[in-house]
Amino acid sequence: MRRDEFISISSQAGLALCLAALLGESCGSAVYFAKATVAADRVSVPKSEFQYLKKEELRERNFVFVKPPGAEFPVCLYKSSDTYTACLMRCTHQGCEVEVQGNRYVCPCHGSEFSTGGAVLDGPADRPLKTFKTTQDETHIHIWLA
């Protein structure tokens, strides 16, 4: 194979991989920042933020993100049945922002994995994610920041 053919094929393959990654990212794993209200010691998220319409069908999100004022990292509010768990999306290993991947959080920097409750599933992190107390009433989930 000639050098110019190799460069052309490699460039096309790299572009195809980038496009596939972008398309995969947009399919089902979209990050949604919920509308929330902020009080001195808590963030309140309407339960309706977990619902959305797709093709005229009401569907449920498993998680939403909120960005508390002044926070460097978002908080993920994860729903399991009628229980909600709030985790700071900052890896305890070296401070990278973790990502939701299915029913776990994964650090893209060094591969640490955490449960949706923040527990370490796989290192190198050896401490759980920071979690926040949550309470709920009929219409809202409250994330207690203090």
Backbone as CSV, one residue per row, in Angstrom:
resi,resn,N_x,N_y,N_z,CA_x,CA_y,CA_z,C_x,C_y,C_z
1,MET,0.846,-1.170,0.000,0.000,0.000,0.000,0.894,1.237,0.000
2,ARG,0.522,2.173,-0.826,1.278,3.424,-0.886,0.962,4.296,0.329
3,ARG,1.907,5.164,0.642,1.766,6.039,1.802,0.523,6.910,1.706
4,ASP,0.250,7.513,0.559,-0.916,8.385,0.412,-2.220,7.602,0.549
5,GLU,-2.251,6.343,0.118,-3.447,5.503,0.294,-3.672,5.217,1.783
6,PHE,-2.567,4.893,2.471,-2.649,4.608,3.899,-3.185,5.815,4.666
7,ILE,-2.660,6.993,4.371,-3.103,8.216,5.049,-4.572,8.483,4.751
8,SER,-5.000,8.298,3.535,-6.392,8.525,3.154,-7.334,7.566,3.882
9,ILE,-6.977,6.278,3.881,-7.822,5.271,4.547,-7.852,5.517,6.055
10,SER,-6.692,5.832,6.644,-6.631,6.094,8.085,-7.474,7.309,8.459
11,SER,-7.415,8.345,7.655,-8.204,9.553,7.916,-9.693,9.264,7.837
12,GLN,-10.092,8.491,6.843,-11.510,8.139,6.689,-11.977,7.288,7.865
13,ALA,-11.143,6.345,8.296,-11.511,5.492,9.428,-11.641,6.327,10.705
14,GLY,-10.710,7.258,10.911,-10.785,8.122,12.090,-12.034,8.974,12.098
15,LEU,-12.397,9.515,10.950,-13.606,10.324,10.834,-14.842,9.470,11.105
16,ALA,-14.855,8.251,10.575,-15.995,7.350,10.793,-16.142,7.026,12.285
17,LEU,-15.030,6.793,12.973,-15.094,6.510,14.406,-15.634,7.701,15.188
18,CYS,-15.188,8.900,14.836,-15.688,10.103,15.509,-17.187,10.275,15.297
19,LEU,-17.639,10.081,14.084,-19.065,10.202,13.792,-19.871,9.134,14.531
20,ALA,-19.355,7.911,14.570,-20.056,6.840,15.283,-20.157,7.164,16.767
21,ALA,-19.092,7.713,17.334,-19.118,8.084,18.750,-20.149,9.172,19.006
22,LEU,-20.212,10.158,18.129,-21.197,11.232,18.294,-22.615,10.702,18.177
23,LEU,-22.849,9.830,17.218,-24.188,9.265,17.055,-24.555,8.398,18.244
24,GLY,-23.613,7.602,18.717,-23.872,6.756,19.883,-24.154,7.576,21.112
25,GLU,-23.460,8.679,21.258,-23.650,9.566,22.402,-25.059,10.143,22.414
26,SER,-25.620,10.389,21.255,-26.932,11.020,21.202,-28.068,10.016,21.317
27,CYS,-27.767,8.746,21.307,-28.810,7.716,21.341,-29.014,7.209,22.758
28,GLY,-29.969,7.753,23.471,-30.386,7.193,24.736,-29.597,7.626,25.964
29,SER,-28.419,8.176,25.808,-27.658,8.537,26.986,-27.526,10.049,27.110
30,ALA,-28.505,10.756,26.627,-28.444,12.215,26.639,-28.453,12.733,28.074
31,VAL,-27.629,13.719,28.306,-27.581,14.369,29.606,-28.692,15.403,29.646
32,TYR,-29.508,15.333,30.683,-30.612,16.275,30.821,-30.454,17.013,32.141
33,PHE,-30.334,18.332,32.060,-30.274,19.159,33.262,-31.682,19.593,33.625
34,ALA,-32.124,19.179,34.790,-33.478,19.438,35.257,-33.645,20.890,35.687
35,LYS,-34.855,21.373,35.540,-35.212,22.677,36.083,-35.366,22.491,37.588
36,ALA,-34.702,23.320,38.346,-34.718,23.163,39.792,-34.805,24.532,40.449
37,THR,-35.284,24.533,41.677,-35.282,25.752,42.467,-34.262,25.577,43.589
38,VAL,-33.647,26.685,43.948,-32.574,26.633,44.934,-32.977,27.431,46.160
39,ALA,-32.832,26.818,47.320,-32.990,27.505,48.601,-31.603,27.524,49.244
40,ALA,-31.493,28.086,50.399,-30.193,28.230,51.050,-29.483,26.896,51.247
41,ASP,-30.226,25.867,51.594,-29.595,24.600,51.950,-30.028,23.413,51.088
42,ARG,-30.798,23.675,50.041,-31.260,22.551,49.230,-31.585,22.971,47.804
43,VAL,-31.636,21.973,46.944,-32.088,22.126,45.563,-33.327,21.246,45.438
44,SER,-34.396,21.801,44.886,-35.644,21.047,44.723,-35.929,20.829,43.253
45,VAL,-36.174,19.574,42.903,-36.418,19.178,41.522,-37.835,18.622,41.418
46,PRO,-38.655,19.160,40.514,-39.991,18.590,40.329,-39.896,17.152,39.832
47,LYS,-40.726,16.285,40.364,-40.741,14.886,39.912,-41.072,14.786,38.427
48,SER,-41.790,15.767,37.917,-42.157,15.764,36.497,-40.932,15.875,35.589
49,GLU,-39.778,16.308,36.126,-38.561,16.397,35.327,-38.054,15.023,34.891
50,PHE,-38.543,13.976,35.523,-38.161,12.616,35.143,-39.029,12.073,34.005
51,GLN,-40.010,12.832,33.573,-40.903,12.408,32.493,-40.659,13.229,31.241
52,TYR,-40.843,12.588,30.091,-40.730,13.283,28.809,-41.572,12.562,27.770
53,LEU,-41.906,13.283,26.719,-42.688,12.707,25.623,-41.757,12.305,24.488
54,LYS,-41.992,11.115,23.962,-41.278,10.668,22.779,-42.284,9.943,21.900
55,LYS,-42.456,10.487,20.708,-43.432,9.933,19.762,-44.798,9.779,20.425
56,GLU,-45.206,10.852,21.111,-46.512,10.937,21.773,-46.699,9.900,22.881
57,GLU,-45.603,9.368,23.389,-45.662,8.407,24.487,-44.908,8.981,25.675
58,LEU,-45.529,8.942,26.855,-44.897,9.434,28.067,-43.870,8.417,28.546
59,ARG,-42.637,8.871,28.706,-41.554,7.990,29.139,-40.906,8.526,30.399
60,GLU,-40.105,7.677,31.031,-39.443,8.038,32.285,-37.928,8.045,32.115
61,ARG,-37.293,9.069,32.651,-35.837,9.107,32.736,-35.410,8.388,34.012
62,ASN,-34.253,7.738,33.977,-33.699,7.135,35.188,-32.940,8.157,36.022
63,PHE,-32.453,9.213,35.362,-31.657,10.194,36.074,-31.775,11.562,35.416
64,VAL,-31.521,12.575,36.216,-31.400,13.956,35.726,-30.200,14.566,36.430
65,PHE,-29.677,15.627,35.842,-28.572,16.357,36.441,-29.070,17.704,36.943
66,VAL,-28.456,18.183,38.002,-28.675,19.542,38.484,-27.304,20.143,38.754
67,LYS,-27.214,21.429,38.572,-25.949,22.139,38.823,-26.202,23.143,39.934
68,PRO,-25.845,22.774,41.179,-26.027,23.722,42.282,-25.213,24.992,42.046
69,PRO,-25.701,26.132,42.493,-24.980,27.394,42.301,-23.563,27.317,42.873
70,GLY,-22.607,27.751,42.078,-21.217,27.774,42.521,-20.510,26.437,42.507
71,ALA,-21.224,25.371,42.147,-20.605,24.044,42.136,-19.779,23.847,40.873
72,GLU,-18.633,23.221,41.039,-17.775,22.924,39.893,-18.304,21.731,39.105
73,PHE,-18.944,20.792,39.797,-19.442,19.572,39.179,-20.957,19.469,39.365
74,PRO,-21.643,18.830,38.427,-23.080,18.625,38.603,-23.362,17.510,39.608
75,VAL,-24.608,17.439,40.012,-25.108,16.361,40.860,-26.063,15.538,40.007
76,CYS,-25.906,14.224,40.081,-26.824,13.340,39.370,-27.868,12.857,40.363
77,LEU,-29.127,13.036,40.008,-30.238,12.556,40.813,-30.775,11.321,40.110
78,TYR,-30.554,10.160,40.702,-30.880,8.874,40.087,-32.138,8.298,40.724
79,LYS,-33.048,7.848,39.883,-34.319,7.305,40.361,-34.320,5.784,40.230
80,SER,-34.653,5.118,41.325,-34.816,3.669,41.330,-36.122,3.384,42.061
81,SER,-37.138,2.959,41.314,-38.502,2.833,41.839,-38.943,4.194,42.346
82,ASP,-39.220,4.304,43.644,-39.610,5.592,44.224,-38.527,6.156,45.122
83,THR,-37.303,5.676,44.960,-36.175,6.139,45.748,-35.257,6.980,44.872
84,TYR,-34.730,8.049,45.418,-33.844,8.944,44.682,-32.506,9.047,45.408
85,THR,-31.422,8.988,44.639,-30.079,9.099,45.181,-29.363,10.237,44.460
86,ALA,-28.687,11.081,45.217,-27.969,12.226,44.633,-26.473,12.063,44.881
87,CYS,-25.698,12.035,43.782,-24.243,11.897,43.867,-23.560,13.048,43.137
88,LEU,-22.499,13.559,43.747,-21.663,14.534,43.080,-20.857,13.793,42.018
89,MET,-20.833,14.337,40.813,-20.218,13.647,39.681,-18.707,13.909,39.600
90,ARG,-18.041,13.844,40.728,-16.594,14.066,40.815,-15.936,12.799,41.346
91,CYS,-15.066,12.221,40.538,-14.372,11.001,40.932,-13.484,11.281,42.139
92,THR,-13.490,10.358,43.081,-12.695,10.516,44.298,-11.244,10.106,44.088
93,HIS,-10.909,9.619,42.908,-9.523,9.233,42.633,-8.675,10.458,42.330
94,GLN,-9.013,11.165,41.215,-8.234,12.351,40.872,-9.102,13.515,40.413
95,GLY,-10.391,13.459,40.712,-11.244,14.616,40.501,-11.821,14.815,39.116
96,CYS,-11.795,13.802,38.260,-12.415,13.921,36.936,-13.935,13.820,37.080
97,GLU,-14.649,14.355,36.102,-16.103,14.254,36.120,-16.533,12.878,35.627
98,VAL,-17.273,12.147,36.465,-17.741,10.816,36.085,-18.962,10.933,35.172
99,GLU,-19.236,9.870,34.449,-20.340,9.828,33.490,-21.294,8.697,33.849
100,VAL,-22.553,8.866,33.494,-23.526,7.796,33.665,-23.373,6.824,32.498
101,GLN,-23.219,5.552,32.826,-23.184,4.502,31.816,-24.073,3.375,32.311
102,GLY,-25.312,3.376,31.811,-26.282,2.375,32.252,-26.656,2.603,33.695
103,ASN,-26.418,1.589,34.518,-26.778,1.700,35.936,-25.536,1.867,36.817
104,ARG,-24.549,2.583,36.306,-23.341,2.871,37.074,-22.720,4.165,36.596
105,TYR,-21.808,4.673,37.386,-21.036,5.853,37.015,-19.622,5.389,36.684
106,VAL,-19.059,5.950,35.617,-17.726,5.554,35.175,-16.868,6.800,34.991
107,CYS,-15.642,6.726,35.486,-14.697,7.820,35.311,-13.949,7.615,33.992
108,PRO,-14.049,8.572,33.066,-13.381,8.414,31.779,-11.858,8.583,31.867
109,CYS,-11.358,9.118,32.972,-9.913,9.368,33.085,-9.111,8.109,33.413
110,HIS,-9.560,7.348,34.415,-8.783,6.191,34.849,-9.621,4.933,35.035
111,GLY,-10.909,4.989,34.692,-11.730,3.778,34.673,-12.415,3.379,35.957
112,SER,-12.359,4.191,36.992,-13.081,3.831,38.216,-14.569,3.714,37.917
113,GLU,-15.221,2.776,38.605,-16.656,2.577,38.437,-17.333,2.642,39.800
114,PHE,-18.529,3.250,39.789,-19.284,3.446,41.018,-20.732,3.017,40.795
115,SER,-21.376,2.550,41.852,-22.810,2.253,41.781,-23.576,3.567,41.741
116,THR,-24.862,3.496,41.429,-25.677,4.710,41.422,-25.866,5.265,42.834
117,GLY,-25.506,4.485,43.833,-25.511,4.964,45.211,-24.180,5.561,45.628
118,GLY,-23.191,5.538,44.715,-21.898,6.138,44.970,-20.805,5.193,45.425
119,ALA,-21.137,3.921,45.706,-20.136,2.961,46.190,-19.141,2.598,45.085
120,VAL,-17.892,2.386,45.476,-16.861,1.991,44.523,-17.115,0.550,44.091
121,LEU,-17.200,0.342,42.774,-17.340,-1.001,42.223,-16.014,-1.512,41.682
122,ASP,-15.198,-0.574,41.155,-13.912,-0.942,40.581,-12.993,0.275,40.640
123,GLY,-11.745,0.075,41.057,-10.783,1.159,41.227,-10.194,1.643,39.928
124,PRO,-9.311,2.592,40.056,-8.421,2.849,41.173,-9.008,3.668,42.330
125,ALA,-10.164,4.280,42.173,-10.757,5.020,43.298,-10.966,4.060,44.465
126,ASP,-10.720,4.547,45.685,-10.920,3.696,46.861,-11.916,4.311,47.849
127,ARG,-12.512,5.449,47.455,-13.529,6.089,48.296,-14.796,6.299,47.473
128,PRO,-15.957,6.211,48.094,-17.213,6.410,47.357,-17.392,7.854,46.911
129,LEU,-18.278,8.055,45.960,-18.644,9.405,45.534,-19.339,10.122,46.682
130,LYS,-19.232,11.432,46.690,-19.954,12.218,47.686,-21.444,12.123,47.366
131,THR,-22.238,11.826,48.381,-23.686,11.750,48.207,-24.346,12.806,49.081
132,PHE,-25.584,13.113,48.725,-26.368,14.099,49.461,-27.667,13.455,49.916
133,LYS,-28.121,13.854,51.077,-29.402,13.383,51.592,-30.503,13.870,50.648
134,THR,-31.480,13.011,50.374,-32.645,13.406,49.583,-33.912,13.117,50.377
135,THR,-34.891,13.974,50.197,-36.236,13.749,50.721,-37.196,14.085,49.591
136,GLN,-38.437,13.710,49.782,-39.426,14.012,48.738,-40.789,14.266,49.352
137,ASP,-41.570,15.025,48.592,-42.973,15.209,48.933,-43.763,14.755,47.705
138,GLU,-44.996,15.133,47.600,-45.813,14.662,46.481,-45.315,15.118,45.119
139,THR,-44.694,16.295,45.045,-44.343,16.847,43.730,-42.849,17.090,43.501
140,HIS,-42.027,17.066,44.573,-40.615,17.417,44.430,-39.689,16.443,45.137
141,ILE,-38.459,16.385,44.627,-37.359,15.713,45.306,-36.447,16.832,45.795
142,HIS,-36.025,16.754,47.042,-35.171,17.781,47.626,-33.786,17.183,47.879
143,ILE,-32.779,17.862,47.375,-31.387,17.469,47.584,-30.822,18.426,48.615
144,TRP,-30.439,17.888,49.772,-29.944,18.703,50.878,-28.436,18.856,50.731
145,LEU,-27.990,20.075,50.477,-26.589,20.337,50.180,-25.716,20.461,51.418
146,ALA,-26.303,20.761,52.556,-25.515,20.948,53.788,-25.223,19.632,54.467
